[in-house]
Amino acid sequence: MRKDLSHLPPAEPASYEFEADFEWVLAHINELTETYPDKWVAIVDKQVVAVGETIGAVEKEAFTKTNRKEFPVLFLEGQIYVYSHQLKI
């Protein structure tokens, strides 16, 4: 069952810097995935500024290095994963 979130204010639009960095990610996704398979990566000013095993560590490192509070962080899967679940009732 979905929760009713209509009482929450709409999310703020992303900053120009975030949008530019995200566009850069999309243009370089293949090389990023090849270079950083199965890692979390933070992008600031169209550069990889932090790489790690956990999203929290990557966010903290990126903020510490750049003092920016909004930036793309993504997990780059190095291979295709298939998850399966059988519902037993």
C-alpha positions, 0 to 999 in steps of 0.5 A, a space after each residue: 500500500 502506498 503512503 499518501 505524500 500529498 501533504 509534503 511540499 514539492 521537491 526543490 528543482 535541482 541546481 544548474 550545477 547538479 544538472 550539468 554534472 548529471 548530463 556529464 555523467 550520462 555522456 560518460 557512463 560507459 567509461 565511468 562504469 568500466 573504470 569504477 565497477 561496483 563502486 559509488 561515485 560522486 561527481 562535482 564540476 564534471 569530475 569524479 571527486 570520490 569513489 567508495 564502497 558505501 554511499 555515505 562515505 562517498 557523500 562525506 568525502 565529496 562534501 569535505 573536498 568541495 563543500 558542495 551540498 548537491 551533487 550526483 552520486 551513483 552506483 556503477 554496476 560492473 555487470 548485469 545483476 538479476 534479482 529474483 524472489 518467489 512469493 510464497 503464500 
